């Protein structure tokens, strides 16, 4: 295998693994956060506005870790720096 | 496929490029500023008021209430900055229903600029509120050894603000683009609707996080009570 093939295979496989594993943790965490927020909403319906606001902010913080993984895999697929480097090397020759 | 609207270039002259991000940012700015100017041209203080004035009043008082609830007791001082952030990001994602439109917040340069504004605004409001010395001292709370960690957290949260908004907006456009090639009829519309919801939530989160950071920077720390000697 030449280096272009190795980089392509590694990038595609790692992009899939990154999004797959990277969304697992945030999904579990968001589930727990929503479940806790729902039970506290059932106990204290008066505090619903505060709970909802904090929940949304917290969900965004949790979700951003998944978004980081997504951005990394998008960079690997669409704007891969190593791939561009190898292409530039090949063009020079 | 475009990763960001930066790559769509309408006009180029040497070094200067006019890409979709710049064009739609300026269009949004024109719409927002011109619309507000048009509505606030003749305001009334009586009971008779126009519908558009009512709309703007609802928006402004709503934002002021949210800022106050998030911990800043004088929202009039901060609404110019925080309200602008919210309105710009919200309109940027709401205008997604128009064809040809590309949300400028799907470009990392826009979100990085917005996050840098927050990065500068936090020390600015902090210094205005409690003076240079007290503000710098707040970096050494609770002990001197926390200084590097406080600085790192300041930098990393700016990065997180930028990447979060960019990732959410870009993924919305990307998913619709991918779905258009697979199931071209119903599904992209549903995902666009979901994208509207995410856009509003992200606008809310961006501005509420900026509010929380500014509130943390301006909070006057009370001196510790002296231990009672017996």
Interface residues (C-beta under 8 A of the other chain):
Chain A: X49 X50 X53 X56 X57 X60 X63 X64 X67 X68 X70 X71 X74 X78 X79
Chain B: X1 X3 X69 X70 X160 X163 X164 X166 X167 X168 X170 X171 X174 X201 X202 X204 X205 X208 X209 X212
